[in-house]
Amino acid sequence: MLYETYFLLALVTTWIIEICVLVVLIRFAFRNKTLPLLKIIGIGALCTAITLPYLWFVLPPFVDAAYYVQIGEALVFLVEAVILNRLLGLDLKRALICSFVMNAASFLLGLVLL
């Protein structure tokens, strides 16, 4: 299978996992019923659409393979937290929590699915 095909599968899988986690966190953990569901889904999709291509295609030539996962996931976590804070209006603490849980879930489930 082509690398690009693996990327598309990872993109769709990550969308499914991270958007579900984001909705559950906002609606049930934070009990926020005021944010529109479509906005949560859209911003969740945007997070992955912005960060995953950089993780797969831009970052690898610039980061030592020994540290790629740690650096890549840390950068994705931080960028997605900023997106959630700025575009979804979550306070910084909740944005960091959401980003961490979303990325931990997709990373760990990605290991299982491989």
C-alpha positions as CSV (number, residue, x, y, z in Angstrom):
1,M,0.0,0.0,0.0
2,L,1.2,3.5,-0.8
3,Y,2.4,5.8,2.0
4,E,-0.3,8.3,1.0
5,T,-3.0,5.6,1.3
6,Y,-1.8,4.8,4.8
7,F,-1.9,8.6,5.6
8,L,-5.5,8.8,4.4
9,L,-6.5,5.8,6.5
10,A,-4.7,7.4,9.5
11,L,-6.5,10.7,8.8
12,V,-10.0,9.1,8.8
13,T,-9.2,6.9,11.8
14,T,-7.8,9.9,13.7
15,W,-10.9,12.0,12.9
16,I,-13.2,9.3,14.1
17,I,-11.3,8.8,17.4
18,E,-10.5,12.4,18.2
19,I,-13.8,13.9,17.3
20,C,-15.7,11.4,19.4
21,V,-13.3,12.0,22.4
22,L,-13.7,15.8,22.0
23,V,-17.5,15.6,21.9
24,V,-17.6,13.3,25.0
25,L,-15.2,15.6,26.9
26,I,-17.1,18.8,26.1
27,R,-20.6,17.4,26.5
28,F,-20.1,15.0,29.4
29,A,-16.9,15.8,31.3
30,F,-17.2,19.5,31.1
31,R,-21.0,19.5,30.9
32,N,-21.0,22.2,28.2
33,K,-24.3,22.1,26.3
34,T,-23.9,25.6,24.8
35,L,-21.3,24.9,22.1
36,P,-23.0,23.7,18.9
37,L,-22.3,20.1,18.1
38,L,-21.4,20.9,14.5
39,K,-18.9,23.5,15.7
40,I,-17.3,20.9,18.0
41,I,-17.1,18.4,15.2
42,G,-15.8,20.9,12.7
43,I,-13.1,22.3,14.9
44,G,-12.1,18.7,16.0
45,A,-11.8,17.8,12.3
46,L,-9.8,21.0,11.6
47,C,-7.3,20.1,14.4
48,T,-6.4,16.8,12.7
49,A,-6.5,18.2,9.2
50,I,-4.0,20.9,10.2
51,T,-1.6,18.8,12.2
52,L,-1.5,15.3,10.7
53,P,-0.1,16.3,7.3
54,Y,2.8,18.1,9.1
55,L,3.4,15.1,11.3
56,W,3.5,12.7,8.3
57,F,5.0,14.8,5.5
58,V,6.8,17.9,6.8
59,L,8.3,16.9,10.2
60,P,10.2,13.7,9.4
61,P,13.2,15.2,7.5
62,F,13.8,17.7,10.3
63,V,13.6,15.4,13.4
64,D,15.9,12.6,14.4
65,A,14.0,9.3,14.1
66,A,14.9,8.4,17.7
67,Y,12.9,11.4,18.9
68,Y,10.3,11.7,16.2
69,V,7.3,10.3,18.1
70,Q,8.0,12.4,21.2
71,I,8.6,15.6,19.4
72,G,5.9,15.1,16.8
73,E,3.2,14.2,19.4
74,A,4.2,17.1,21.7
75,L,4.0,19.6,18.8
76,V,0.6,18.2,17.7
77,F,-0.7,18.3,21.3
78,L,0.3,22.0,21.7
79,V,-0.9,23.1,18.3
80,E,-4.3,21.4,18.8
81,A,-4.6,22.9,22.3
82,V,-4.1,26.4,20.8
83,I,-6.7,25.7,18.1
84,L,-9.2,24.4,20.6
85,N,-8.6,27.4,22.8
86,R,-8.8,30.0,20.1
87,L,-11.5,28.6,17.7
88,L,-13.6,26.6,20.1
89,G,-13.3,29.1,23.0
90,L,-12.2,26.6,25.6
91,D,-10.2,28.0,28.4
92,L,-6.5,27.0,28.3
93,K,-6.8,24.3,30.9
94,R,-9.7,22.5,29.2
95,A,-8.1,23.0,25.8
96,L,-4.9,21.3,27.1
97,I,-6.9,18.5,28.6
98,C,-9.0,17.9,25.5
99,S,-5.9,17.9,23.3
100,F,-4.0,15.5,25.5
101,V,-6.8,13.0,25.8
102,M,-7.7,13.2,22.1
103,N,-4.1,12.6,21.1
104,A,-3.4,9.9,23.7
105,A,-6.6,8.1,22.6
106,S,-5.7,8.2,18.8
107,F,-2.0,7.4,19.4
108,L,-2.8,4.4,21.7
109,L,-5.7,3.1,19.5
110,G,-3.4,3.6,16.5
111,L,-0.9,1.3,18.1
112,V,-3.6,-1.3,18.6
113,L,-5.0,-1.1,15.1
114,L,-1.6,-1.5,13.5
